[in-house]
């Protein structure tokens, strides 16, 4: 943000502005985006995309681990076997924790937190699947439909981390898995989000066992808002040491 503000100050000294503080449309495109309105919208986008989505995914993860204790136990067994109890997991450990990674991927598939992705605009006239898409059309990607297509995922409503493992138990790439959208305009925060989710998820399950405080079933249905979120629930985090 400081760098951006410095650029605004530099451009203000060399570039004419209109009454709104923005540069006229015929000014260099890069300069035209270096203003406080752009900084504000970018900061809001980074905050919403970088915190709400990851936090919501972790909430779903806790709910599923509480609901499926056998899956939670397998993750903890892998963590104990590979990482051990003397240290906390590291980002580099993901390469040797295939089941843990598969569980995280399955959580993102079965409960896609941004079901329709982020709307985009067609930059030029085009055709998609035989349909004309005029320039300026609003494009919405139905990620939820892809992640719940029974022709791609057998019994898509069932939680099965094994979908992301090969016959040798190694993690395998699924082309149809697109929680961060697809194409040239995928989520810019994808790598950061993956790191956040892995570290938070493994730290929690390395340290605690997530249990149901009331031994009553919780709904796995979600609520649509900024993200697709779980209905409020409570947990007991029991220390494993």
C-alpha positions as CSV (number, residue, x, y, z in Angstrom):
1,X,0.0,0.0,0.0
2,X,2.9,2.4,0.8
3,X,4.4,1.7,-2.7
4,X,1.0,2.3,-4.3
5,X,0.6,5.6,-2.4
6,X,4.1,6.7,-3.4
7,X,3.2,6.0,-7.1
8,X,0.0,8.0,-6.7
9,X,2.0,11.0,-5.4
10,X,4.5,10.7,-8.2
11,X,1.8,10.5,-10.9
12,X,-0.1,13.4,-9.3
13,X,3.0,15.6,-9.9
14,X,3.2,14.7,-13.6
15,X,-0.3,13.8,-14.7
16,X,-3.4,16.0,-15.2
17,X,-6.5,14.9,-13.2
18,X,-10.2,15.6,-13.5
19,X,-12.5,16.7,-10.7
20,X,-12.7,13.1,-9.2
21,X,-9.0,12.9,-8.8
22,X,-8.7,10.3,-11.6
23,X,-6.7,10.8,-14.8
24,X,-8.5,11.4,-18.0
25,X,-9.3,8.3,-20.2
26,X,-6.8,9.2,-22.9
27,X,-3.9,9.1,-20.4
28,X,-1.6,6.2,-20.3
29,X,-3.6,3.1,-19.1
30,X,-1.2,2.2,-16.3
31,X,-1.3,5.7,-14.9
32,X,-5.0,5.8,-15.2
33,X,-5.3,3.0,-12.6
34,X,-2.9,4.6,-10.1
35,X,-5.3,6.5,-7.9
36,X,-6.9,6.2,-4.4
37,X,-10.1,4.7,-5.7
38,X,-8.2,1.9,-7.3
39,X,-6.1,1.3,-4.2
40,X,-9.3,1.2,-2.1
41,X,-11.0,-1.3,-4.3
42,X,-7.9,-3.5,-4.6
43,X,-7.4,-3.5,-0.8
44,X,-11.1,-4.5,-0.3
45,X,-10.7,-7.3,-2.9
46,X,-7.5,-8.6,-1.3
47,X,-9.1,-8.6,2.2
48,X,-12.3,-10.3,1.2
49,X,-10.6,-12.8,-1.1
50,X,-7.7,-13.5,1.1
51,X,-9.4,-13.9,4.5
52,X,-13.1,-14.7,4.1
53,X,-12.6,-17.6,1.7
54,X,-9.7,-19.3,3.7
55,X,-11.5,-18.8,7.0
56,X,-14.7,-20.3,5.6
57,X,-12.9,-23.3,4.2
58,X,-11.3,-23.9,7.6
59,X,-14.7,-23.7,9.2
60,X,-16.0,-26.3,6.8
61,X,-12.9,-28.4,7.6
62,X,-13.6,-28.3,11.3
63,X,-17.2,-29.2,10.8
64,X,-16.4,-32.2,8.5
65,X,-13.6,-33.4,10.9
66,X,-16.1,-33.3,13.8
67,X,-18.7,-35.1,11.7
68,X,-16.3,-37.7,10.3
69,X,-14.0,-38.7,13.2
70,X,-12.6,-41.6,11.2
71,X,-11.3,-39.2,8.5
72,X,-9.9,-37.0,11.2
73,X,-8.1,-39.9,12.8
74,X,-6.5,-40.9,9.5
75,X,-5.2,-37.3,9.1
76,X,-3.8,-37.3,12.6
77,X,-2.2,-40.7,12.1
78,X,-0.4,-39.5,9.0
79,X,0.7,-36.3,10.7
80,X,2.1,-38.3,13.7
81,X,3.8,-40.8,11.4
82,X,5.4,-38.2,9.0
83,X,5.8,-35.1,11.1
84,X,6.0,-36.6,14.6
85,X,5.0,-35.0,17.9
86,X,8.1,-33.0,18.5
87,X,7.5,-30.3,16.0
88,X,4.6,-28.6,14.1
89,X,3.9,-29.3,10.4
90,X,5.6,-27.1,7.8
91,X,4.5,-26.0,4.3
92,X,7.1,-28.3,2.8
93,X,5.6,-31.3,4.5
94,X,2.6,-31.2,2.2
95,X,4.7,-33.2,-0.3
96,X,4.8,-36.1,2.1
97,X,1.3,-35.8,3.5
98,X,-0.8,-37.0,0.6
99,X,-3.9,-38.1,2.6
100,X,-4.0,-34.8,4.5
101,X,-3.7,-32.9,1.2
102,X,-6.5,-35.0,-0.3
103,X,-8.8,-34.3,2.6
104,X,-8.3,-30.5,2.1
105,X,-9.0,-30.9,-1.6
106,X,-12.1,-32.9,-1.0
107,X,-13.4,-30.2,1.5
108,X,-12.9,-27.5,-1.2
109,X,-14.7,-29.7,-3.8
110,X,-17.7,-30.8,-1.8
111,X,-18.2,-27.3,-0.3
112,X,-17.0,-24.9,-2.9
113,X,-16.9,-21.6,-0.9
114,X,-17.3,-19.4,-4.0
115,X,-19.8,-21.5,-6.0
116,X,-20.1,-19.2,-9.0
117,X,-16.6,-17.9,-8.9
118,X,-15.9,-14.2,-9.7
119,X,-17.8,-12.6,-12.6
120,X,-15.7,-11.7,-15.6
121,X,-16.4,-9.6,-18.8
122,X,-15.7,-10.8,-22.3
123,X,-12.9,-8.7,-23.8
124,X,-14.0,-9.5,-27.4
125,X,-16.7,-11.3,-29.4
126,X,-16.3,-15.1,-28.9
127,X,-18.0,-18.4,-29.0
128,X,-18.3,-20.8,-26.0
129,X,-19.8,-24.3,-26.6
130,X,-21.3,-23.1,-29.8
131,X,-23.0,-20.0,-28.2
132,X,-22.2,-16.5,-29.3
133,X,-20.7,-14.4,-26.5
134,X,-20.6,-10.7,-27.5
135,X,-17.9,-8.4,-26.2
136,X,-18.9,-6.9,-22.8
137,X,-21.0,-10.0,-21.8
138,X,-20.9,-10.9,-18.1
139,X,-19.4,-14.4,-17.7
140,X,-20.2,-16.5,-14.6
141,X,-18.4,-19.8,-14.1
142,X,-20.6,-22.4,-12.3
143,X,-17.8,-24.0,-10.2
144,X,-20.3,-25.8,-8.0
145,X,-21.8,-27.6,-11.0
146,X,-18.4,-28.9,-12.1
147,X,-17.5,-30.0,-8.6
148,X,-20.8,-31.9,-8.1
149,X,-21.2,-33.4,-11.6
150,X,-21.9,-37.1,-11.2
151,X,-20.4,-37.8,-14.6
152,X,-17.1,-36.6,-13.2
153,X,-17.3,-37.5,-9.5
154,X,-18.9,-40.8,-8.4
155,X,-21.5,-40.0,-5.8
156,X,-20.4,-36.3,-5.5
157,X,-22.4,-35.8,-2.3
158,X,-20.2,-38.2,-0.4
159,X,-17.0,-37.1,1.3
160,X,-14.2,-39.2,-0.3
161,X,-10.6,-37.9,-0.1
162,X,-9.5,-41.0,-2.1
163,X,-10.7,-39.2,-5.2
164,X,-7.5,-37.3,-5.1
165,X,-5.2,-40.3,-4.5
166,X,-3.8,-42.7,-7.1
167,X,-3.5,-46.5,-6.6
168,X,-0.2,-46.0,-4.8
169,X,-1.7,-43.5,-2.3
170,X,0.0,-40.5,-3.9
171,X,-1.7,-37.2,-4.6
172,X,-3.1,-36.9,-8.1
173,X,-4.1,-33.9,-10.1
174,X,-7.8,-33.7,-11.1
175,X,-8.3,-31.3,-14.1
176,X,-12.0,-30.9,-13.0
177,X,-11.0,-29.5,-9.6
178,X,-11.1,-25.7,-10.0
179,X,-12.0,-24.0,-6.7
180,X,-9.9,-21.0,-7.7
181,X,-11.5,-20.8,-11.1
182,X,-9.7,-21.5,-14.4
183,X,-8.0,-19.7,-17.3
184,X,-5.8,-16.7,-17.3
185,X,-7.9,-14.9,-14.6
186,X,-7.6,-17.5,-11.8
187,X,-7.5,-16.2,-8.2
188,X,-4.3,-14.3,-7.7
189,X,-4.3,-15.4,-4.1
190,X,-4.4,-19.2,-4.9
191,X,-0.9,-20.0,-3.7
192,X,-1.3,-18.0,-0.5
193,X,-4.7,-19.5,0.2
194,X,-3.3,-23.0,-0.2
195,X,-0.5,-22.3,2.2
196,X,-2.9,-20.7,4.8
197,X,-5.3,-23.6,4.7
198,X,-2.7,-26.2,4.9
199,X,-0.9,-24.6,7.9
200,X,-4.0,-23.8,9.8
201,X,-5.6,-27.2,9.2
202,X,-2.5,-29.2,10.0
203,X,-1.6,-27.1,13.1
204,X,-5.2,-27.6,14.5
205,X,-5.3,-31.4,13.9
206,X,-1.7,-31.8,15.1
207,X,-2.6,-30.2,18.4
208,X,-6.3,-30.9,18.9
209,X,-9.0,-33.5,18.3
210,X,-12.2,-31.9,17.2
211,X,-15.2,-33.3,18.9
212,X,-19.0,-32.7,19.0
213,X,-19.8,-31.0,22.3
214,X,-23.4,-32.2,22.4
215,X,-23.3,-35.5,20.5
216,X,-26.0,-34.3,18.2
217,X,-25.9,-34.1,14.4
218,X,-25.0,-30.8,12.8
219,X,-26.3,-29.8,9.4
220,X,-23.8,-29.9,6.5
221,X,-25.9,-27.5,4.5
222,X,-24.6,-24.1,3.9
223,X,-25.7,-20.5,3.8
224,X,-25.0,-18.3,0.7
225,X,-23.5,-14.9,1.3
226,X,-20.1,-13.4,0.4
227,X,-19.1,-17.1,0.5
228,X,-20.9,-20.4,0.9
229,X,-20.6,-20.9,4.6
230,X,-21.6,-23.5,7.1
231,X,-24.5,-22.9,9.5
232,X,-23.1,-21.8,12.9
233,X,-21.8,-24.7,15.0
234,X,-19.9,-25.3,18.2
235,X,-16.9,-27.7,18.7
236,X,-14.8,-29.0,21.5
237,X,-11.0,-28.9,20.8
238,X,-9.5,-31.5,23.0
239,X,-5.7,-31.2,23.5
240,X,-3.9,-34.3,22.1
241,X,-0.8,-34.0,24.4
